[in-house]
Amino acid sequence: MKKILDYLLSSVYLLYFGILIVLFHPVQMFCFHLLGRRAHQTSVAVLNSLIMYGWYLTGSSMKFVFKKPLPTDRPLIIIANHQSMFDIPPILWFMRRNFPLFVSKIELGKGIPSISYNLRVCGSALIDRKDSKQAVEAIAEMGKFISKHNFSAAIFPEGTRSKTGEMKAFAVGGVATLLKNTENALVVPVAIRNTRKFNPTGMFPLTSFTAMSWTVLEPIEPAAFSAEEVVKKAEEAIRQVVNS
């Protein structure tokens, strides 16, 4: 019975999701070309709030917690564990005052209404995992971009999503490149729980009645530490929450 419910509610949600991303594609284009970057980022945040609150259609819930208020007068480097494509919408909505952009695989830059357009124009880093030189250059440009516009960069140092739900070791390279190319950045770890349970095998079916959470942890001032130490501190803090 539960499986039947998963299929039914997933169908309702995915219809809703599809309509949203098609409708918001021209909205994003209008905002970006006529109103500017910040208006465009606001439209992206609103889209992702609707994607996120649509999860209630599946009976699922989410909780977003800030351990401390975050500054808005300096760029953030947001470091999070990676469980699902649905890790992203709450970060874009609840951290919208910091204008988060994402390090994403280059394949997402085409073919998906709203999402691909946003990744191409907003300043996110679209990286080719088979070309390390291109990846480093794209992330470096992103660091310079968020410094110039006082935006923020979000990165998943695990790289790909864990197939088991267990956290993988965090890689240092992407974070190190951001730190090197971003002025006055503050590192902010974010622990994400249970999005893999909601989205275990792709977009369909989703698992109804899943409780998900995002916890924004104590920020790390990176100036006194090496990139390796910063990543280790973020990983340990996130792992403690995810495994609790």
Secondary structure as GFF3:
##gff-version 3
##sequence-region A 1 244
A	DSSP	alpha_helix	2	30	.	.	.	ID=ss1
A	DSSP	pi_helix	31	35	.	.	.	ID=ss2
A	DSSP	alpha_helix	37	53	.	.	.	ID=ss3
A	DSSP	three_ten_helix	54	58	.	.	.	ID=ss4
A	DSSP	beta_strand	61	66	.	.	.	ID=ss5
A	DSSP	beta_strand	76	80	.	.	.	ID=ss6
A	DSSP	three_ten_helix	85	87	.	.	.	ID=ss7
A	DSSP	alpha_helix	88	94	.	.	.	ID=ss8
A	DSSP	three_ten_helix	96	98	.	.	.	ID=ss9
A	DSSP	beta_strand	100	105	.	.	.	ID=ss10
A	DSSP	three_ten_helix	106	109	.	.	.	ID=ss11
A	DSSP	alpha_helix	115	121	.	.	.	ID=ss12
A	DSSP	beta_strand	125	127	.	.	.	ID=ss13
A	DSSP	alpha_helix	132	149	.	.	.	ID=ss14
A	DSSP	beta_strand	152	155	.	.	.	ID=ss15
A	DSSP	alpha_helix	173	181	.	.	.	ID=ss16
A	DSSP	beta_strand	186	193	.	.	.	ID=ss17
A	DSSP	alpha_helix	195	198	.	.	.	ID=ss18
A	DSSP	beta_strand	211	216	.	.	.	ID=ss19
A	DSSP	three_ten_helix	222	224	.	.	.	ID=ss20
A	DSSP	alpha_helix	227	242	.	.	.	ID=ss21
###
